[in-house]
Amino acid sequence: MPALTSPEVRAAFLDTAVVACAVLALPEAEDIASPIHTAIRERGEEQAAEGPERVAAAAAQACGRLRERLAREPAGRLVSVYRGVVIRLDEYLLTRLVELALHVDDLCVSVGVPTPELPEAARAAAIGTLVEVARLRHGDTAVLNALARRERDTGAALRVM
């Protein structure tokens, strides 16, 4: 993520983050019993059954392929993500970054190992995206209260997932 030093850079980032957040804020995102979440868990269980070495090898191969492919993708490429929602690839990647940041922690906690620090730019982008989701769902006043006035945070405005 670029340093958010100028109003123009910050506006460009927030533009991207708002679209990514709209995808993360879909009502289905909250219902862990929904068919989409059930299917995701089932795929994960199938892959995990192959053993940790196979999962790690598949992840390393996927990272290699993505590194090469993403370098070739044109700016502004559109992707269909869910139920006909079409967004730019960079917006979609923000949603994946949030998921990755959260699930790395989930995995580490589940096996009792310390969660590694993600790169600062990745942490900042994930946090910024989640704050934008909170703003979309709860409004700016609720987010400000959640950040600075715990006694006025009546709706747990920062709980977005």
C-alpha positions, -999 to 999 in steps of 0.1 A, spaced: 0 0 0 13 35 -8 21 58 21 -11 77 28 6 111 28 -12 132 2 -50 137 0 -49 124 -36 -31 91 -27 -54 86 3 -85 93 -18 -73 67 -44 -67 41 -17 -101 47 0 -118 45 -34 -104 11 -39 -110 1 -2 -146 11 -3 -154 -11 -33 -135 -40 -17 -153 -33 16 -187 -35 -1 -178 -70 -11 -167 -79 24 -199 -63 38 -223 -85 19 -249 -99 43 -238 -135 35 -204 -126 50 -219 -127 85 -238 -161 83 -212 -188 89 -238 -214 83 -246 -201 48 -240 -224 18 -209 -204 7 -192 -207 41 -201 -244 43 -186 -251 9 -155 -232 18 -151 -252 50 -157 -285 31 -130 -276 5 -106 -268 33 -112 -300 51 -107 -320 18 -74 -303 12 -63 -306 48 -69 -344 46 -40 -346 21 -17 -337 50 3 -306 60 32 -312 36 9 -314 6 -10 -283 17 23 -264 21 36 -275 -13 3 -266 -30 4 -232 -13 40 -226 -24 31 -235 -60 1 -212 -60 22 -183 -47 47 -188 -75 20 -189 -101 3 -158 -87 35 -139 -85 41 -144 -122 5 -139 -133 -2 -108 -112 29 -91 -127 14 -95 -161 -22 -84 -153 -32 -51 -168 -41 -22 -146 -79 -19 -141 -86 -56 -149 -121 -65 -139 -130 -97 -122 -163 -113 -113 -162 -122 -76 -196 -132 -63 -232 -131 -74 -224 -110 -105 -204 -84 -85 -176 -72 -108 -147 -52 -93 -111 -43 -103 -85 -69 -95 -67 -46 -70 -100 -42 -51 -105 -80 -51 -70 -85 -39 -77 -63 -9 -105 -87 1 -81 -116 -2 -55 -97 19 -80 -93 47 -89 -130 46 -52 -140 45 -43 -118 75 -72 -132 95 -67 -168 86 -30 -168 91 -38 -159 127 -66 -185 129 -42 -212 117 -14 -203 140 -38 -202 170 -53 -236 161 -19 -253 161 -4 -234 190 23 -214 173 29 -177 174 13 -157 146 40 -142 123 41 -105 117 28 -97 82 46 -69 63 36 -35 75 20 -26 42 -2 -57 43 -13 -50 79 -21 -14 71 -41 -23 40 -61 -50 59 -68 -27 88 -78 1 65 -101 -21 46 -118 -34 77 -122 1 91 -139 10 58 -163 -19 62 -171 -6 97 -178 28 83 -201 14 56 -220 -8 81 -222 15 111 -213 51 100 -185 74 109 -198 85 143 -202 49 155 -166 41 143 -152 72 160 -170 62 192 -157 26 190 -122 39 185 -122 66 212 -153 63 234 -158 27 244 -188 36 267 -206 50 235 -198 20 213 -233 5 217 -232 -14 184 -197 -29 185 -189 -9 154 -155 -23 148 -167 -59 148 -172 -63 110 -166 -100 104 
